[in-house]
């Protein structure tokens, strides 16, 4: 069972990476997870992770809507995003395996659900078990972020980090690219708010185990009052996550692949920023497939509108 133990450790480290952003370490093991779920049950169990992580990647992308028509402007900071796991994401309808009689549907924990397993009783005293989850209410991650412009009222954004985790997991890669364009430059100068439109793409992978991607397009608006900036946005985002792992519960190695997809869902953002010279602090709340609290800390230069 050495291979199964290794894979369980891989999943444990992976989950810790999701939970702790760019920090490393080990979380509690998910007993029975790797050996129990595949197919539709595996998708139901893991889908909330894809939803929450995709919502995190599609948040914290802007802190105002001010893009200069021309000239230098830059922001460099650290963004944290925390998905609030809803009750609906903590359970799913699991099906008993083929051959178990009578066939049943059981309300079982997802990866974020209760740590307690549930069971279903069959004929002649048979019983099957569905493993518990992590008992999580939030999923936080962190991203370094750089935004730089402006050319013809256009600004580019990048998120990036890459490093080796360990021999079992391989390399962790994070890359995010985005571009936004000023709408305000086409409006009268006295227009009371700044407006911009942006598109963002994010990719996250860990070795050959996980490959996650997200896309997000949004309309952004902001209003400055001295040292405070109030901003909001309305966007549409999607994400997907491919998971691959190996189990040997039956004595034979079996490779399990899960393709998880979160279809386009609207998201509304409402936030506020504090501007003290070059220092920037902002926080916002995002209403979407999973609600997300986002906060940013960084420095901005050359941000006055021309």
Secondary structure, DSSP 8 states (H G I E B T S, - for coil): -HHHHHHHHHHHHHHHHHHHTT--------TTHHHH--HHHHHHHHHHHHHHHHHHHTSS--S-----SSS-EEEEEEEEEEEE--GGGSEEEEE--TT-SS--EEEEE-TTS-SS-EEEE-GGG-EEEE------SEEEEEEEEEEEEEETTEEEEEEEEEEEEETTTEEEEEEEEEEEEESGGGS-TT-SSEEEEEEEEEEEEETTTEEEEEEEEEEEEEEEETTEEEEEEEEEEEEEEEEEEEE-TTSS-EEEEEEEEEEEEEEEEEEEEEEETTEEEEEEEEESSS-EEEEEEEEEES----
